[in-house]
């Protein structure tokens, strides 16, 4: 159980990442966040088998458990259920996903479970990036049904505003879709501030305008991260776009937004620093430690 507003860190399925950063996140994080899908292998027959990282993450949780518990608190942040997926042929996969999440929940006792407000699987093909949804009442109702199914596994569930490279219509209309989804009792919002900054930069709107349309009392968790710019020659237009790569330091624009929204997120339970596997070397450890210490200072200063 995460009490009050905790500081979290993402565990990634990479040994070097875990070995380099364990002294940092073990000491400074109140809870660990994992993507359940990173602990499975998808087999050709559709079955899901352990890849060994569930055991590795559980070992870390036990080693760094607070004195009053047998394991450090965990939260789950899914990447592949495809909350907005509506194709009937995808239902068997979604149900397998749910059964596997239930197994993980019995091991980790997730304080809450979130997933992206997006489509991540179409026709059996998993997408590297979440794809946006059409902001209609019908789509909101579909996502509510998927979240209600997850509530039978983990009672506290949330949707995350994803990092989209395009939207169907005005990007600010996504807030209407979020409001429709959150009509489900007991559901919450995972507010990813870097995703918001990325979309605002690329699509030319003000992040403050997006935030003004949200009911921030429904935010259970906040994500912060840093990204990168695409190469100038990536597109024929030679325009560079901000990417959701989770590969660098948290930019000051995200820290500023965090300080502004924290007092308004009255239901907040955690703020999580994200970093992607394959982006951490020995020279990054001290900087990530400094970010976690800064994050704790910001969170504690907002109380």
C-alpha positions in Angstrom: 0.0 0.0 0.0 1.4 3.4 -1.0 0.4 5.9 1.8 0.1 9.6 1.1 1.8 10.7 -2.1 4.8 8.5 -2.9 7.7 8.8 -5.3 8.0 5.9 -7.7 10.5 4.6 -10.2 10.0 2.2 -13.2 11.8 -1.1 -13.2 12.7 -2.2 -16.8 13.5 -5.7 -18.0 17.2 -5.2 -18.5 19.9 -6.5 -16.2 22.4 -3.7 -16.7 19.6 -1.1 -16.0 18.7 -2.8 -12.8 22.2 -3.4 -11.6 23.3 0.2 -12.2 20.3 1.8 -10.7 19.3 -0.5 -7.8 21.2 1.5 -5.2 19.3 4.6 -6.4 15.8 3.4 -6.7 16.1 1.0 -3.8 16.8 3.8 -1.4 14.9 6.7 -3.0 11.7 5.2 -4.4 8.6 4.5 -2.2 7.2 2.1 -4.8 8.2 0.4 -8.0 6.2 0.5 -11.2 6.3 -2.3 -13.7 4.7 -3.1 -17.1 3.3 -6.6 -16.6 3.9 -7.4 -20.2 7.6 -7.0 -19.7 7.6 -10.2 -17.6 6.1 -12.4 -20.3 6.9 -14.0 -23.6 4.2 -14.3 -26.1 4.3 -17.7 -27.7 3.2 -18.6 -31.3 0.1 -20.3 -29.9 -0.9 -17.2 -28.0 0.1 -18.4 -24.6 2.0 -16.2 -22.2 5.0 -17.6 -20.4 7.4 -16.1 -17.9 10.7 -14.6 -19.1 12.2 -14.5 -15.6 11.7 -10.8 -14.9 8.7 -11.2 -12.6 11.0 -13.2 -10.3 13.7 -10.6 -10.6 11.4 -7.7 -9.8 9.9 -9.5 -6.9 13.4 -10.2 -5.6 14.1 -6.4 -5.7 10.8 -5.7 -4.0 11.6 -8.0 -1.2 15.2 -6.8 -0.7 14.0 -3.1 -0.5 10.8 -3.7 1.5 10.1 -1.2 4.2 10.4 -2.6 7.8 6.6 -2.9 8.1 6.2 -5.1 5.0 7.5 -8.1 3.2 7.7 -6.4 -0.2 8.0 -2.8 -1.4 4.7 -1.6 -2.9 4.2 -2.1 -6.7 2.0 -0.5 -9.2 1.2 -1.8 -12.7 1.4 0.3 -15.9 0.3 -1.8 -18.9 1.3 -1.1 -22.4 -0.4 -3.7 -24.5 -4.0 -4.6 -23.4 -5.3 -2.2 -26.1 -8.1 -0.5 -24.1 -9.6 1.1 -27.2 -9.4 -2.1 -29.4 -12.8 -3.1 -30.6 -12.1 -5.9 -33.1 -13.9 -9.2 -31.9 -11.0 -11.3 -33.0 -8.8 -9.5 -30.4 -11.0 -10.6 -27.5 -9.2 -13.9 -26.8 -5.9 -12.1 -26.6 -7.3 -9.5 -24.2 -8.8 -12.2 -22.0 -5.5 -14.0 -21.9 -3.8 -10.7 -21.0 -6.3 -10.2 -18.1 -5.7 -13.7 -16.7 -2.0 -13.1 -16.7 -2.4 -9.7 -15.0 -4.4 -11.5 -12.4 -1.5 -13.9 -11.8 0.9 -11.0 -11.5 -1.4 -9.2 -9.1 -1.4 -12.3 -6.8 2.4 -11.9 -6.6 2.8 -8.1 -6.4 -0.5 -6.9 -5.0 -0.6 -3.9 -7.2 -1.8 -0.7 -5.5 -3.3 0.4 -8.8 -3.3 -0.6 -12.4 -3.2 1.7 -15.4 -3.0 1.4 -19.2 -2.8 3.8 -22.2 -5.9 5.5 -23.6 -5.2 4.1 -27.0 -5.2 1.2 -29.4 -2.0 -0.9 -29.2 -3.0 -4.0 -31.1 -4.9 -4.2 -34.5 -5.6 -7.5 -36.2 -3.1 -9.3 -34.0 -0.3 -6.9 -34.8 1.2 -5.1 -31.8 2.1 -1.5 -32.4 5.3 0.0 -31.1 3.5 3.3 -30.3 -0.1 3.6 -28.9 -2.5 4.9 -31.6 -5.1 7.6 -30.8 -8.8 7.0 -30.4 -11.7 8.9 -31.9 -13.1 11.0 -29.1 -16.8 9.8 -29.2 -19.2 8.6 -26.5 -19.2 5.2 -28.1 -15.4 4.9 -27.7 -15.6 6.2 -24.2 -18.2 3.5 -23.4 -15.9 0.8 -24.9 -13.0 1.9 -22.7 -15.2 2.0 -19.6 -16.1 -1.7 -20.2 -12.5 -2.7 -20.5 -11.6 -0.8 -17.4 -14.5 -2.4 -15.5 -13.1 -5.8 -16.4 -9.7 -4.8 -15.0 -11.4 -3.5 -11.8 -12.4 -7.1 -11.1 -8.6 -7.8 -10.8 -7.2 -4.6 -9.3 -9.9 -2.3 -7.9 -8.1 1.0 -8.6 -7.7 1.4 -12.3 -6.6 4.4 -14.5 -6.1 5.5 -18.0 -3.0 7.4 -19.2 -3.0 10.3 -21.7 -0.7 8.7 -24.3 1.9 10.4 -26.4 0.3 10.7 -29.9 1.9 11.9 -33.1 -1.5 12.7 -34.6 -5.1 13.0 -33.4 -8.5 12.7 -34.9 -9.5 16.3 -34.7 -8.5 18.9 -32.2 -6.1 17.4 -29.7 -7.8 19.2 -26.9 -10.9 17.1 -27.5 -9.0 14.2 -25.9 -10.0 15.7 -22.6 -13.7 15.1 -23.5 -12.8 11.4 -24.1 -11.0 11.2 -20.8 -14.1 12.7 -19.0 -16.3 10.1 -20.7 -14.1 7.3 -19.6 -13.9 8.6 -16.0 -17.7 8.3 -15.7 -16.8 4.7 -14.6 -17.0 4.8 -10.7 -13.6 4.1 -9.1 -11.6 4.9 -12.2 -8.8 7.4 -12.3 -6.4 9.3 -14.6 -2.7 8.7 -14.9 -1.5 12.2 -16.0 1.7 11.9 -18.0 3.2 15.4 -18.1 5.9 14.6 -20.6 3.4 13.1 -23.0 1.4 16.3 -22.7 4.5 18.6 -23.2 5.5 16.5 -26.3 2.0 16.7 -27.9 1.7 20.4 -27.1 5.1 21.1 -28.7 4.4 19.1 -31.8 0.8 20.1 -32.4 1.0 23.7 -31.4 -1.4 24.0 -28.4 -0.8 25.1 -24.8 -0.4 22.4 -22.2 -2.2 24.7 -19.7 -5.3 24.7 -21.9 -5.4 20.9 -21.9 -4.9 20.8 -18.1 -7.7 23.3 -17.6 -10.2 20.9 -19.2 -9.3 18.0 -16.9 -10.8 17.2 -13.5 -7.5 16.9 -11.8 -9.1 15.5 -8.6 -9.3 12.2 -10.5 -5.5 12.0 -11.0 -4.1 9.0 -9.1 -0.6 9.1 -10.5 1.7 11.5 -12.4 4.5 10.4 -14.8 7.5 12.6 -15.5 10.2 11.8 -18.1 12.5 13.2 -20.7 12.7 12.6 -24.4 14.6 13.5 -27.5 14.2 15.3 -30.8 13.9 13.4 -34.1 16.8 13.9 -36.6 16.3 16.8 -39.1 16.4 14.4 -42.0 13.8 12.0 -40.6 10.9 13.5 -42.6 10.9 15.1 -46.1 9.9 18.4 -44.5 13.1 18.2 -42.4 10.9 19.2 -39.4 12.1 17.8 -36.1 9.6 16.4 -33.7 9.8 15.8 -29.9 9.7 12.1 -29.3 8.5 10.1 -26.3 11.7 8.2 -25.9 12.1 8.4 -22.1 15.8 8.6 -22.8 17.1 11.8 -21.1 16.7 14.2 -18.2 13.3 15.6 -17.3 13.0 19.0 -19.0 12.3 22.1 -17.0 8.9 22.5 -18.8 7.8 19.3 -17.1 9.1 20.3 -13.7 7.2 23.6 -14.0 4.0 21.8 -14.9 4.4 19.3 -12.0 4.8 22.1 -9.5 1.7 23.8 -10.9 -0.6 20.8 -10.9 0.4 19.0 -7.7 -1.8 21.2 -5.4 -4.8 20.6 -7.7 -4.4 16.7 -7.8 -6.3 16.1 -4.5 -6.6 12.3 -5.1 -2.9 11.8 -6.1 -1.1 8.8 -4.7 2.2 8.8 -6.5 4.6 10.6 -8.9 6.7 8.3 -11.0 10.0 9.0 -12.8 10.3 7.0 -16.0 13.4 5.9 -17.9 13.6 3.4 -20.7 15.9 0.4 -20.8 18.9 0.8 -23.1 19.3 4.5 -22.2 21.2 4.2 -19.0 25.0 4.0 -18.6 27.2 4.4 -15.6 27.5 8.1 -16.3 23.7 8.6 -16.0 23.3 7.1 -12.5 24.2 10.3 -10.6 21.9 12.4 -12.7 19.0 10.0 -12.2 19.6 10.0 -8.4 19.5 13.8 -8.5 16.2 13.7 -10.3 14.7 11.4 -7.8 15.8 13.6 -4.9 14.5 16.7 -6.7 11.2 14.9 -7.3 10.9 14.0 -3.6 11.6 17.6 -2.6 8.9 18.9 -5.0 6.3 16.4 -3.8 7.0 17.1 -0.1 7.0 20.8 -0.8 3.5 20.7 -2.2 1.9 19.1 0.9 
